[in-house]
Amino acid sequence: MPWGSNRFVRMKVPEKLPVVLSQEEVAALFRYIGILKHRAVLMLCYGSGLRISEAVSLKAEHIDSSRMLIRVEKGKGAKDRYTVLSQTLLNLLRQYWKIQRPKDYLFPGYHAGTHIQPGAIQEICRDACRMAGIEKRVTPHILRHSFATHLLENGTDTRAIQVLLGHSRIDTTARYTAVTPRTVSAIVSPLDATVKTLRPRKNKSGMNQAAAG
């Protein structure tokens, strides 16, 4: 039939805000990850904003300690980018390197020439979350969300966060960083300002109406 697009009603897709951990919750999560290798992978997701697939496929040559950068090769959309490398994370990676001495991937899997599987890290993240008593449903991608949100709360420009995350569109970044929980909680409700201006009215007997009621 020669029907136009006006004949079809667009279905509304519900938009959910991403779960974000506080910095205290992130610290508690890391305390319950005992194996250095697993902790390093999850710290990459939070400390550098990497996707779990990007973190597990890193190689030693991707770590640029002289410029404190991490080179992500063929990220989402087959795009390369640089992201930040924290000193805390660099110290952890050096400690891990001395123990593991990986030959190919920084986080090797069971078979030669492979890296650790994202599913294994996701399971470790869930277990650590449960032991830490965090009731939120936490995944490695939530750590990436928390990275972006905490950067914005500390005053980092949204455009810079977009580059670090590897988003091609700024509205993708703004989806979960434009209004952070800390920004919302800092807003003063107009009710507080209104109540301060109210003065109890007195009735004929001189009593406050609020007290008389």
Protein Blocks (a to p, Z undefined) as FASTA:
>chain_A
ZZdfklpccddddddddddddfklmmmmmmmmmblklmmmmmmmmmnopafklmmmpcfk
lpcfknopacdehiehiiacdddddfklmmmmmmmmmmnopakbmbdcfbghiacdfklm
mmmmmmmmmmnopabdcdfklmmmmmmmmmmmnopafklmmmmnopabfklmmmmmmpcf
klmmmpccfklmmmmmpccdddfkopafklmZZ
